[in-house]
Amino acid sequence: MPVRELTNSECWDLLDRVSLGRLLYTSAGLPVAQPVRFVVRNKVIMISLDQSTATKLLPHGFEFVAFQADDCVDGAQTGCSVTVYGRAQVVSRQRRNRAEAAGLPGHDGKAVYACVAPTQLCGSRLDLRA
């Protein structure tokens, strides 16, 4: 079978080993997929945003978003994708320090760090060699 669902554990494993993902949200009624750097800490996704993106995404402090990350191997003959649904919110000062220590980009000292606490997590593996 060329496509199979990932287990919850496999989803978290993928999120732990990649560092680039897409934050999906709406702006002016249109869908937006923003590439972002991220880290996972205690099953919470921490992302670094520039001020412009943060202003659009988090005007009221938190918004429901989707987040995706992929891992392709074997010349893109196989790959996994994970989608996370949850609320995004700007992180506290303590978590901001953790985000910086984890190596998330600082956007010239103007970064806005946000976290997405998953309410739903799903993933799939595609194998085109089969």
N, CA, C and O of each residue as an XYZ file, in Angstrom:
520
protein
N       0.845     -1.180      0.000
C       0.000      0.000      0.000
C       0.893      1.247      0.000
O       1.747      1.382      0.876
N       0.715      2.154     -0.958
C       1.604      3.308     -1.056
C       1.398      4.372      0.023
O       2.320      5.141      0.293
N       0.214      4.444      0.652
C      -0.024      5.450      1.698
C      -0.498      4.741      2.960
O      -1.374      3.877      2.915
N       0.100      5.126      4.092
C      -0.377      4.581      5.366
C      -0.338      5.681      6.412
O       0.488      6.591      6.357
N      -1.246      5.574      7.360
C      -1.288      6.544      8.453
C      -0.129      6.308      9.405
O       0.272      5.170      9.647
N       0.404      7.403      9.944
C       1.450      7.314     10.955
C       0.809      7.193     12.329
O      -0.279      7.714     12.572
N       1.491      6.507     13.207
C       1.049      6.453     14.597
C       1.352      7.788     15.260
O       2.113      8.594     14.725
N       0.768      8.017     16.404
C       1.036      9.232     17.162
C       2.538      9.366     17.457
O       3.110     10.449     17.334
N       3.150      8.272     17.840
C       4.584      8.257     18.140
C       5.418      8.591     16.901
O       6.386      9.345     16.992
N       5.048      8.036     15.750
C       5.766      8.334     14.508
C       5.621      9.805     14.132
O       6.566     10.410     13.627
N       4.450     10.385     14.373
C       4.253     11.810     14.099
C       5.207     12.656     14.933
O       5.861     13.559     14.411
N       5.286     12.362     16.235
C       6.180     13.129     17.111
C       7.638     12.904     16.739
O       8.443     13.830     16.836
N       7.996     11.696     16.316
C       9.366     11.429     15.880
C       9.734     12.303     14.685
O      10.828     12.864     14.637
N       8.819     12.419     13.721
C       9.081     13.279     12.564
C       9.247     14.723     13.007
O      10.182     15.399     12.578
N       8.360     15.196     13.853
C       8.444     16.591     14.309
C       9.728     16.857     15.085
O      10.247     17.973     15.060
N      10.239     15.849     15.770
C      11.486     16.008     16.514
C      12.714     16.059     15.612
O      13.735     16.623     16.006
N      12.640     15.484     14.412
C      13.853     15.414     13.588
C      13.932     16.444     12.468
O      14.977     16.559     11.827
N      12.871     17.191     12.212
C      12.939     18.249     11.196
C      12.805     19.605     11.875
O      12.353     19.684     13.017
N      13.191     20.668     11.187
C      13.153     21.992     11.818
C      12.470     23.052     10.967
O      12.387     24.214     11.366
N      11.983     22.659      9.800
C      11.284     23.600      8.931
C       9.881     23.070      8.688
O       9.697     21.900      8.352
N       8.901     23.932      8.859
C       7.515     23.544      8.650
C       6.734     24.689      8.028
O       7.311     25.696      7.618
N       5.427     24.529      7.961
C       4.541     25.557      7.422
C       3.442     25.839      8.436
O       2.773     24.923      8.913
N       3.269     27.088      8.752
C       2.168     27.520      9.595
C       1.046     27.939      8.660
O       1.240     28.790      7.791
N      -0.133     27.341      8.838
C      -1.263     27.605      7.954
C      -2.330     28.372      8.727
O      -2.775     27.950      9.795
N      -2.729     29.507      8.160
C      -3.731     30.345      8.806
C      -4.457     31.150      7.733
O      -4.116     31.053      6.554
N      -5.436     31.930      8.119
C      -6.134     32.776      7.156
C      -5.816     34.233      7.436
O      -5.659     34.650      8.584
N      -5.727     34.989      6.358
C      -5.492     36.429      6.440
C      -6.373     37.091      5.399
O      -6.288     36.761      4.216
N      -7.207     38.006      5.815
C      -8.158     38.677      4.934
C      -9.020     37.655      4.184
O      -9.348     37.840      3.012
N      -9.372     36.593      4.874
C     -10.239     35.581      4.297
C      -9.558     34.602      3.353
O     -10.219     33.737      2.778
N      -8.240     34.727      3.186
C      -7.517     33.849      2.276
C      -6.569     32.931      3.049
O      -6.034     33.329      4.083
N      -6.357     31.705      2.558
C      -5.416     30.807      3.235
C      -3.972     31.232      2.988
O      -3.618     31.674      1.895
N      -3.154     31.091      4.012
C      -1.735     31.434      3.932
C      -0.932     30.254      4.472
O      -1.292     29.669      5.493
N       0.146     29.908      3.791
C       1.087     28.885      4.263
C       2.437     29.578      4.424
O       3.113     29.877      3.440
N       2.816     29.827      5.656
C       4.039     30.566      5.982
C       5.139     29.600      6.407
O       4.982     28.911      7.415
N       6.261     29.528      5.662
C       7.364     28.677      6.127
C       7.936     29.228      7.434
O       8.126     30.436      7.574
N       8.205     28.345      8.377
C       8.734     28.761      9.682
C       9.729     27.743     10.193
O       9.654     26.559      9.862
N      10.665     28.216     11.004
C      11.542     27.321     11.771
C      10.816     26.980     13.061
O      10.077     27.802     13.602
N      11.029     25.762     13.554
C      10.340     25.362     14.770
C      11.173     24.364     15.557
O      12.102     23.748     15.037
N      10.817     24.226     16.811
C      11.339     23.175     17.682
C      10.159     22.629     18.465
O       9.140     23.300     18.626
N      10.306     21.405     18.949
C       9.281     20.789     19.781
C       9.832     20.666     21.193
O      10.926     20.142     21.403
N       9.065     21.155     22.153
C       9.418     21.035     23.559
C       8.180     20.577     24.317
O       7.156     21.261     24.313
N       8.273     19.423     24.963
C       7.152     18.885     25.750
C       5.863     18.797     24.940
O       4.784     19.144     25.421
N       5.996     18.328     23.704
C       4.858     18.144     22.791
C       4.113     19.447     22.495
O       2.909     19.446     22.235
N       4.844     20.543     22.539
C       4.344     21.850     22.114
C       5.285     22.338     21.024
O       6.504     22.249     21.170
N       4.733     22.850     19.939
C       5.537     23.337     18.825
C       5.812     24.817     19.047
O       4.886     25.620     19.168
N       7.088     25.168     19.100
C       7.502     26.562     19.274
C       8.028     27.065     17.943
O       8.881     26.431     17.322
N       7.514     28.211     17.507
C       7.902     28.761     16.212
C       8.385     30.187     16.363
O       8.052     30.881     17.323
N       9.173     30.603     15.400
C       9.691     31.966     15.355
C       9.030     32.688     14.191
O       9.043     32.204     13.059
N       8.456     33.846     14.476
C       7.773     34.638     13.451
C       8.386     36.028     13.380
O       8.871     36.562     14.377
N       8.356     36.606     12.174
C       8.712     38.012     12.085
C       7.504     38.827     12.547
O       6.390     38.307     12.606
N       7.720     40.088     12.872
C       6.644     40.912     13.439
C       5.443     41.049     12.502
O       4.301     41.040     12.961
N       5.684     41.175     11.214
C       4.589     41.339     10.256
C       3.669     40.123     10.253
O       2.447     40.265     10.294
N       4.258     38.924     10.205
C       3.459     37.703     10.217
C       2.715     37.566     11.542
O       1.539     37.205     11.563
N       3.396     37.850     12.639
C       2.767     37.725     13.963
C       1.579     38.665     14.096
O       0.561     38.293     14.679
N       1.696     39.882     13.562
C       0.598     40.849     13.640
C      -0.624     40.351     12.881
O      -1.752     40.535     13.336
N      -0.409     39.720     11.722
C      -1.526     39.180     10.939
C      -2.137     37.955     11.612
O      -3.355     37.780     11.630
N      -1.269     37.116     12.162
C      -1.702     35.831     12.696
C      -2.310     35.927     14.084
O      -3.305     35.262     14.373
N      -1.730     36.739     14.934
C      -2.114     36.753     16.343
C      -2.661     38.110     16.794
O      -2.204     38.647     17.803
N      -3.631     38.674     16.067
C      -4.119     40.006     16.439
C      -4.801     40.045     17.804
O      -4.824     41.091     18.454
N      -5.349     38.929     18.238
C      -6.064     38.888     19.514
C      -5.351     38.010     20.537
O      -5.928     37.653     21.564
N      -4.110     37.667     20.259
C      -3.340     36.870     21.202
C      -3.278     35.397     20.877
O      -2.286     34.745     21.205
N      -4.311     34.838     20.239
C      -4.268     33.434     19.833
C      -5.268     33.200     18.716
O      -6.294     33.874     18.632
N      -4.962     32.258     17.880
C      -5.839     31.884     16.780
C      -5.707     30.386     16.536
O      -4.675     29.786     16.833
N      -6.766     29.791     15.990
C      -6.713     28.384     15.618
C      -5.937     28.279     14.309
O      -6.231     29.002     13.357
N      -4.947     27.384     14.252
C      -4.080     27.245     13.086
C      -3.864     25.773     12.764
O      -4.241     24.883     13.527
N      -3.258     25.551     11.632
C      -2.724     24.235     11.287
C      -1.228     24.413     11.097
O      -0.756     25.491     10.739
N      -0.503     23.358     11.339
C       0.943     23.369     11.169
C       1.314     22.075     10.472
O       0.813     21.011     10.835
N       2.190     22.150      9.472
C       2.612     20.952      8.756
C       4.128     20.879      8.693
O       4.817     21.896      8.610
N       4.626     19.660      8.735
C       6.049     19.402      8.536
C       6.179     18.117      7.730
O       5.374     17.197      7.871
N       7.203     18.067      6.884
C       7.418     16.927      6.004
C       8.842     16.419      6.141
O       9.741     17.138      6.576
N       9.021     15.170      5.760
C      10.339     14.564      5.691
C      10.349     13.651      4.475
O       9.663     12.629      4.456
N      11.130     14.020      3.454
C      11.221     13.228      2.225
C      12.577     12.540      2.166
O      13.597     13.120      2.539
N      12.579     11.302      1.696
C      13.810     10.525      1.590
C      13.846      9.777      0.255
O      12.871      9.786     -0.497
N      14.949      9.148     -0.023
C      15.108      8.323     -1.229
C      14.770      9.091     -2.502
O      14.018      8.598     -3.343
N      15.318     10.289     -2.647
C      15.043     11.067     -3.857
C      13.573     11.364     -4.029
O      13.060     11.377     -5.148
N      12.887     11.606     -2.911
C      11.452     11.923     -2.874
C      10.580     10.743     -3.319
O       9.429     10.940     -3.709
N      11.116      9.526     -3.264
C      10.304      8.346     -3.557
C       9.461      7.948     -2.349
O       8.423      7.301     -2.492
N       9.915      8.340     -1.162
C       9.137      8.112      0.048
C       9.147      9.389      0.867
O      10.085     10.184      0.797
N       8.117      9.569      1.625
C       8.062     10.760      2.466
C       6.937     10.670      3.472
O       5.964      9.936      3.298
N       7.104     11.438      4.522
C       6.099     11.497      5.575
C       5.666     12.942      5.752
O       6.452     13.867      5.546
N       4.438     13.122      6.129
C       3.902     14.447      6.400
C       3.051     14.383      7.662
O       2.276     13.447      7.859
N       3.209     15.395      8.513
C       2.427     15.486      9.742
C       1.682     16.808      9.737
O       2.242     17.848      9.390
N       0.427     16.762     10.120
C      -0.385     17.965     10.274
C      -0.840     18.056     11.722
O      -1.325     17.083     12.300
N      -0.677     19.229     12.288
C      -1.058     19.504     13.671
C      -2.107     20.607     13.638
O      -1.954     21.595     12.921
N      -3.165     20.436     14.409
C      -4.180     21.481     14.568
C      -4.139     21.937     16.016
O      -3.991     21.124     16.929
N      -4.270     23.239     16.222
C      -4.256     23.754     17.588
C      -4.336     25.263     17.616
O      -4.495     25.917     16.586
N      -4.223     25.797     18.810
C      -4.250     27.252     18.994
C      -2.830     27.776     19.092
O      -1.984     27.212     19.787
N      -2.589     28.866     18.382
C      -1.285     29.526     18.447
C      -1.409     30.722     19.375
O      -2.402     31.450     19.349
N      -0.382     30.912     20.197
C      -0.363     32.089     21.057
C       1.079     32.519     21.288
O       2.006     31.710     21.247
N       1.237     33.800     21.530
C       2.558     34.343     21.819
C       3.033     33.757     23.134
O       2.254     33.611     24.076
N       4.309     33.423     23.196
C       4.829     32.757     24.384
C       5.183     33.747     25.487
O       5.410     34.930     25.235
N       5.225     33.239     26.706
C       5.611     34.031     27.875
C       7.099     34.355     27.813
O       7.826     33.798     26.991
N       7.544     35.247     28.672
C       8.958     35.631     28.726
C       9.833     34.398     29.009
O      10.897     34.249     28.408
N       9.401     33.530     29.902
C      10.183     32.334     30.227
C      10.320     31.422     29.011
O      11.407     30.920     28.724
N       9.224     31.213     28.305
C       9.284     30.376     27.101
C      10.067     31.071     25.990
O      10.704     30.399     25.179
N      10.032     32.394     25.940
C      10.816     33.136     24.951
C      12.298     32.813     25.136
O      13.011     32.583     24.159
N      12.758     32.796     26.377
C      14.149     32.460     26.659
C      14.466     31.039     26.201
O      15.550     30.785     25.675
N      13.531     30.116     26.397
C      13.730     28.735     25.951
C      13.802     28.653     24.431
O      14.614     27.908     23.882
N      12.949     29.423     23.750
C      12.952     29.430     22.283
C      14.288     29.937     21.757
O      14.853     29.366     20.825
N      14.783     30.998     22.352
C      16.073     31.542     21.935
C      17.191     30.545     22.214
O      18.089     30.368     21.391
N      17.136     29.894     23.379
C      18.156     28.900     23.731
C      18.092     27.686     22.804
O      19.108     27.028     22.577
N      16.897     27.382     22.265
C      16.735     26.244     21.357
C      17.241     26.558     19.956
O      17.292     25.674     19.101
N      17.617     27.819     19.713
C      18.188     28.183     18.419
C      17.200     28.687     17.388
O      17.530     28.743     16.203
N      15.997     29.056     17.802
C      15.057     29.610     16.826
C      15.544     30.983     16.358
O      16.148     31.718     17.139
N      15.290     31.340     15.092
C      15.765     32.621     14.575
C      15.218     33.804     15.357
O      14.069     33.796     15.798
N      16.055     34.818     15.521
C      15.674     36.001     16.282
C      15.172     37.148     15.439
O      14.725     38.156     15.987
N      15.231     37.029     14.102
C      14.778     38.089     13.193
C      15.326     39.450     13.621
O      14.575     40.406     13.817
N      16.640     39.515     13.761
C      17.337     40.749     14.150
C      16.806     41.345     15.448
O      16.663     42.561     15.570
N      16.516     40.478     16.417
C      16.047     40.932     17.715
C      14.580     41.302     17.753
O      14.086     41.756     18.785
N      13.867     41.116     16.641
C      12.455     41.508     16.573
C      11.527     40.305     16.427
O      10.385     40.448     15.991
N      12.011     39.136     16.786
C      11.200     37.929     16.638
C      10.036     37.922     17.612
O      10.120     38.437     18.727
N       8.967     37.329     17.160
C       7.833     37.022     18.009
C       7.783     35.498     18.052
O       7.677     34.844     17.015
N       7.861     34.943     19.252
C       7.807     33.496     19.389
C       6.395     33.098     19.778
O       5.759     33.716     20.631
N       5.933     32.057     19.131
C       4.586     31.553     19.409
C       4.672     30.052     19.624
O       5.634     29.401     19.217
N       3.662     29.527     20.262
C       3.605     28.078     20.432
C       2.246     27.589     19.951
O       1.243     28.301     20.008
N       2.251     26.366     19.480
C       1.021     25.701     19.062
C       0.893     24.462     19.931
O       1.703     23.538     19.849
N      -0.137     24.459     20.763
C      -0.435     23.295     21.596
C      -1.437     22.447     20.819
O      -2.574     22.872     20.616
N      -1.035     21.262     20.385
C      -1.888     20.452     19.518
C      -3.192     20.010     20.173
O      -3.210     19.560     21.318
N      -4.279     20.149     19.423
C      -5.553     19.557     19.809
C      -5.814     18.311     18.970
O      -6.601     17.443     19.349
N      -5.136     18.239     17.817
C      -5.248     17.076     16.938
C      -3.941     16.934     16.167
O      -3.314     17.925     15.793
N      -3.545     15.688     15.937
C      -2.283     15.379     15.263
C      -2.530     14.198     14.339
O      -3.102     13.191     14.756
N      -2.104     14.314     13.084
C      -2.243     13.194     12.166
C      -1.099     13.229     11.167
O      -0.517     14.284     10.912
N      -0.782     12.082     10.609
C       0.308     12.014      9.646
C       0.140     10.849      8.719
O      -0.637      9.929      8.972
N       0.888     10.903      7.632
C       0.847      9.810      6.669
C       2.213      9.616      6.024
O       3.045     10.523      5.987
N       2.413      8.421      5.525
C       3.655      8.068      4.818
C       3.273      7.640      3.419
O       2.376      6.818      3.231
N       3.962      8.204      2.433
C       3.738      7.876      1.032
C       4.980      7.171      0.512
O       6.095      7.667      0.677
N       4.791      6.016     -0.114
C       5.902      5.256     -0.674
C       5.595      4.983     -2.144
O       4.766      4.133     -2.469
N       6.278      5.718     -3.029
C       6.036      5.565     -4.463
C       6.815      4.404     -5.071
O       6.653      4.100     -6.253
N       7.654      3.757     -4.275
C       8.422      2.616     -4.779
C       7.557      1.357     -4.846
O       7.908      0.402     -5.538
N       6.448      1.351     -4.144
C       5.604      0.131     -4.082
C       4.831     -0.076     -5.367
O       4.079     -1.043     -5.486
